């Protein structure tokens, strides 16, 4: 496997958004736009990790730390590259980052109907906590 991990840069934003359209679920939501990804990279340049093979993005994971909790978002591996250890590389790097911050627990946002993701998260040692429900309020006028 010739896959390496690196942090996303501003120049990667169009390719990241295109990659998410192919490899990620729920890509038509608020926040999946150039401005939001640019803001993430500017605020926390190490949060968006990319798995790359040459110039091609083959995986992504946002590992955000808010000073208290460790959050995982946009965990995606290109469909043609799944089951090759790319997801494990990304998760290992995220968990290492969280440990360096002193994090004790990571949580992941996973769509309820995304059965493929449920299997991947379980295989990585994560467990669903059905007692929790996400509550959301839109802050913009869209």
ABEGO torsion letter per residue (X at the ends): XABBBBBBBAAAAAAAAAAAAAABBGAABBGBBAAAAAAAAAABAAABBBBBBEABBABBBBBBBAGABBBBBGBBBBAAABGAGAAAAAAAAAAAAAAAAGBABBBBBBBAABAAAAAAAAAAGBBBBAABBBBBBBABAX
